[in-house]
Amino acid sequence: MQFALVVTPFSDENLRLAAQIGVTEIVARYPGHHGMSLEAIQAQVESAGLRLSVIEGFIPHHHIVH
């Protein structure tokens, strides 16, 4: 079993707390066009020793090639 968590607010401190309580996977909200890039979010999550496993919210799926 894996534990996943939506970290709100999304911060280094909350990512560290998630890791301390045994969370291994992070669920992030899609940052939109004016927010952080997905690569930056993934790097921040991985720096806490966690894995970004889910992006939720409005995702511009028309830009994704299947």
QUIQUIRA-V218784 format. One record per residue. N is the residue number from 1. RES is the residue in one letter. PHI is phi in radians with two decimals (* if undefined). NEAR is the number of other C-alpha atoms within 8 Angstrom. D_FIRST is the distance of its C-alpha to the first C-alpha in Angstrom with 1 decimal. Layout:
{{N RES PHI NEAR D_FIRST} {N RES PHI NEAR D_FIRST}}
This chain:
{{1 M * 2 0.0} {2 Q -2.07 6 3.8} {3 F -1.79 8 6.7} {4 A -2.08 9 9.8} {5 L -2.58 9 13.3} {6 V -1.55 7 16.8} {7 V -1.66 12 19.1} {8 T -2.34 6 22.5} {9 P -1.25 5 24.9} {10 F -1.31 7 23.6} {11 S -2.56 8 24.9} {12 D -1.03 8 24.3} {13 E -1.07 6 24.4} {14 N -1.23 11 21.6} {15 L -1.14 12 19.4} {16 R -1.09 9 20.1} {17 L -1.10 8 19.3} {18 A -1.06 11 15.9} {19 A -1.10 12 15.2} {20 Q -1.16 7 16.8} {21 I -1.64 6 14.5} {22 G 1.74 7 11.3} {23 V -1.22 13 10.6} {24 T -2.03 11 9.9} {25 E -2.17 12 10.8} {26 I -2.03 15 14.1} {27 V -1.84 13 15.6} {28 A -1.98 10 19.4} {29 R -1.41 7 22.4} {30 Y -1.11 10 24.8} {31 P -1.35 9 27.6} {32 G 1.40 8 30.5} {33 H -1.29 4 33.5} {34 H -1.88 5 34.6} {35 G -1.67 6 31.4} {36 M -1.11 8 29.6} {37 S -1.32 7 28.9} {38 L -1.08 8 25.4} {39 E -1.13 6 26.0} {40 A -1.19 8 26.8} {41 I -1.10 9 23.7} {42 Q -1.07 10 21.6} {43 A -1.09 8 23.7} {44 Q -1.15 9 23.4} {45 V -1.13 13 19.6} {46 E -1.15 10 19.5} {47 S -1.17 7 22.2} {48 A -1.61 10 19.9} {49 G 1.42 8 17.4} {50 L -1.98 12 14.9} {51 R -2.12 10 14.3} {52 L -1.40 12 15.9} {53 S -1.99 7 13.9} {54 V -2.46 7 15.8} {55 I -1.99 9 19.5} {56 E -2.16 9 20.6} {57 G 1.73 6 24.1} {58 F -1.21 6 27.3} {59 I -1.97 7 26.8} {60 P -1.28 6 30.1} {61 H -1.11 5 28.9} {62 H -1.23 5 32.6} {63 H -1.60 5 32.5} {64 I -1.63 6 29.6} {65 V -1.59 4 30.8} {66 H -1.56 2 28.8}}
